[in-house]
Amino acid sequence: MKNKIKFLSLVALLMLVCAPAMAAEVNVSEGLGNFFREMGIVSFFEGDGWKNLVMILIGCLLLYLAIVKKYEPLLLLPIAFGMICTNLPGAQMFDSEMWNNEFLNPESPYYHSYGHIMAHGGLLDILYIGVKAGIYPCLIFLGVGAMTDFGPLIANPKSLLLGAAAQIGIFATFIVTQTDLPCFGFEPNQAASIGIIGGADGPTAIFLTSKLAPELLGPIAVAAYSYMALVPVIQPPIMRMLTSSSERQIRMKQLRTVSKKEKIIFPIVVAIIVSLVVPSAATLIGCLMLGNLMKESGVVERLSKTAQNELNNIVVIMLGLTVGATATATSFMNWQTVGILAVGIVAFGVGSASGVLMAKCMNLFLKEKINPLIGSAGVSAVPMAARVSQTEGQKADPRNFLLMHAMGPNVAGVIGSAVAAGILLSFLG
């Protein structure tokens, strides 16, 4: 009986495969031949198909890092899976040629035509519109704002200088990568997109790159989130190299209590001032401060919770998948990508070092000294960079508590990276 069932199942499967060929009056052998030729596995052995296979393996490696090592899994996991999907031969989920040659080409009749993308694009093409239009990064900032406490920054406004200093890595990289040094020579718009990696802010890097250099979005996004995950590995050696044992033992006074009124006024004032000074940063800063205002006002708790949870989670899935989809074999497997990954880690290191050096410089003029370790938290990897400052401080003095002090420059870094992106966009956009 079991053998009969297996035989009938095999016959049914063959009929299913051969049905299209029979309907088109094509013989079975020709139909089977067409079926096997269209299999994606065959494409791996034709032309540059091996590159797709390599990209799929890289995607699997990133999945391993996200699941097993827990390196920024919330975004690295969907990015890695999107990378796998876009490199599956024949799946047609993302068409990079449509975006590069039709959407971005001024001579094309479909120049900046989202309607053409909607009509002829794959699933990930349609979802990618949210990245290209700058929707997903702004909604991420809305959620970040709803989860952020600006109290430490308000209590110690001097920490704003540390957050600003940490953005030096962005502008230094922007300048250097345009030179004729080996592996450099990038165009200004590409250099700006690479430099923003130094801010350690994934959504900001995606926002700016999608505007200035969309062809580099895949490697830049992977670099930005990889280095954010590696903050506990990259920063400590830099912090120890630039500080003495006595500096790492500096204790700071407890921060004052910030009133509810101050917390409500702060996002309103920052949104207005930043938007007037750097209009190009208004979308990111506006969403960030709106989310924070919803949290601190206490009158729209449902909206605040939605921004923090449901909305943020949905957007993270869409953003990760579509950013991963841009990492095609053509755009990713080249020496330019290697250069971006190498320069990105230097930009991040320079940003971390600049924050520490700024703190040391401020100590020359301050009566109440700042522990230089909190300066490295000026990059906007919240709250991981602040935790690294706390950990390094306690290694020098187990009774020293720097976390809340480090949160000041940490949240200032979020504002600083958005402002830096706005400045670059106003110059080059």
Buried (B, 14 or more C-beta within 10 A) or exposed (E): EEEEEEEEEEEEEEEEBBEEBEEEEBEEEEBBEEEEEEEEEEBBEEEEBBBBBBBBEBBEEBBEBBEEEEBBBBBBBBBBBBBBBBBBBEBEBBBBEBBBEBBBEEEBEBEEBBEBBEEEBBBBBBBBBBBBEBBBBBBBBBBBBBBBBBBBBBBBEBBBBBBBBBBBBBBBBBEBBBEEEEEBEBEBBBBBBBBBBBBBBBBBBBBBBBBBBBBBBBBBBBBBBBBBBBBBEBBBEBBBEBBEEEBBBBBBEEBEEBEEEBBBBBBEEBBBEBBEEBEBBBBBBBBBBBBBBBBBBEEBEEBBBBBBEEBBEEBBBBBBBBBBBBBBBBBBBEEBBEBBBEBBBBBBBBBBBBBBBBBBBBBEEEEEBBBBBBBBBBBBBBBBBBBBBBBBBBEBBEEBBBBBBBBBBBBBBBBBBBBBBBBBBEEBE
